[in-house]
Amino acid sequence: MNIRPTTKEDFAPIAELLNDQIMNGFAHFGTIQTDAGEIEQSWSSHADTHPWLTAVDNEGNFLGFVKSSPWSPRGGYRWTVEVSVYLVAHARGRGIGRALYDELFRILRLQGYVVVYAGVSLPNEASDRLHKAMGMKPFGEVTPSGFKQGRWVDVRYYQGHLVDPASATPPMPVQPIASVYP
């Protein structure tokens, strides 16, 4: 397996993966299918500051991706990021999500981010285990959070610290991706 920065060639498989969750799952709360152009727009809106990584197998086949995005546009939250991971069905349960998060968290630390959040639609034992394995702790649930596929779905939120907040007081300026990662 290889983990690398997300490129334009990944936008179509990312859209296909997200569309599967949009139409059949609960990991994505969208209800209208997306396309590569919308994925590119989402990625490019924060491409300099919020990394996206893609996992491919040894033959170059897409396995999944992880992304970071701003938690809030307000200035006091600039050291806080939201993260999400999505894997194709045959890649789940093989440690790929953990590997993607490990690399993403490493880059985010180098950039100067301090706090990381993630939301998990419930029930989702595998995602709960992954976020706990990353050292994240649940801090709340929105019940219900959204209505999809004929039922209400709850979301559990996780928080983690990329560095000890006490050691990041005051925090350093957040660095662009290019200054810390090829």
N, C-alpha and C positions, 0 to 999 in steps of 0.2 A: 504494500500500500504506500501511496505517496500523498502527502498533504502539501498543498501549494496555495498561493494567492488565487482567488477567484479571478477568472478572465472572461472576456466576452463570449468565448466558446462554451462557457458553462451556463450561460443564461437560459438556453433552451432546455437542457436537462433539469435545471433548477425549477423552471416553470412547470415542467412535466411532473416533477416530484411534488411541488406545492399544489398543483391541480389535483393530484390524487388525494391529498389531504383536504382540499377544498370540497371536492365532490364526495369523498368516501370516509373521511376521518374527522378527527376533532383537534388535531394538533395545530391547525390553522383555522381561524374563525372567519376567513373569507367565504363568500357564498357565490361569487362570480369568478370564473376561471381567469387566470392571468396569462401573459405571454412574455416572450423574451424581452420585448421592448419595455414592458412595465418593470421587469426585473432589473434591467439595465438602469432605468430611471431611479429605482429605489437604491441600487448600489451606488450609482454615481453621485447621488445627493450628499453622500458623506464618505466618498471613496478615499479622501486624503486623511481622514481622522478615525474612521471606524472600520477595522479590518473585516473582510469576508474571506474564508478559506474553503477550499474544495478538497475532498478526498477522492482519489481514483485508485483503482487496482493496478497491478503490475502491467496490465495490457492497456491501461489508459481509460478503462470504463468508469463512468461516474458512480460514486458510492453515496455521496451526500455532501452537505456543506454546513458551515456554521457562520453566523453573522453577528456583528455587533451594531448597535445603533444608539443614538442619544436616548437617555431615559426621559429627559425633559429639555425644552429649549431654554429654560431659565439659567442664568449664569452660574448660580450656586451649585447647579447639578453638572457642571462641565467635567467633573472627575468621576461621574457615574455613567455606566453603560448598561443597556439591556442586551441580553444574548439569547440566541435561538439556535437549535441544531435540528437538522432534518436528515434522515437517512432513507435510502431505498430499502424496501422490505428485506431483501436478502443480506443486507449489511447490518441489520439490527442484531444486538446481542453478541457482537464480535469484538467489542472494545473500540470501535471506530469513532463513536460519539465521544468517548473519553479522550481518545487521541486528538480529535479535532478541538475539543475544549482545552486540553492541556496546552496545545500550541497557541490557540487564541488567547488564553489567559496569560501566557508568557509574553506575547506581543503587547497586550494591553498593559501589563506591568511596566514593560520597557517604555511605553508611551507616557506613563504617569497616571493612568487611571487607578482609582482606589476602590470603588464600590461597583459590584456587578449584581444585576437583577435578572431573573428569568421567571416566566409564567408557564405553568404546566396544567393543561386541561385534565380534568379528572373523570374517571379513574385512569391512571397511567403509571402503573408500578415501575416499569422500566425507566421512565423519565424521572420519577421520584428518586429511584436508586442512583441514577446518574448524577443528578444535581446534589444529592447528599454526598456522593463519592467525591465530588469536586469541592467539598467543604462548605457548601451552601446550606443555609438553614431556612426552613419555612418561616415566613413572617406574617402570613395572612391568607385568607381565602375569600374570594368573591363568589357568593352562592345566592342565586345563580349568577353567572357572568354573561352568558350569551345563549341564544336559541338557535339550534342547528339540527338538521336532520330529524325534526319532529320531537326534539327534547331539549330541555334546559341543560346546560353544561356549566359545571363549576370550574374555577381556576384557582390553583394554589400558587402563591408567589414565593420565590426563593431569593435570598440575599446572601452575598458572600463578599469578603474583603480580599482584594488582590494583594494588598499590603496592609500592615497594621495602620489604621487611621491615625493613631497617636504619633507614629513615626513620619506621617505625611502632613504634619501641621506646622506651617502652612504647606499645602501641596505644591509640587513643582508644576510649571505650565505643561499642559498636555502637548506631547510631541507629535508631529505628523508621522504617519506610518513609514514613509520613505526614509526618515531619519533613523529608524531603529530596525527596519526589516527590509530585506531586498525586494 
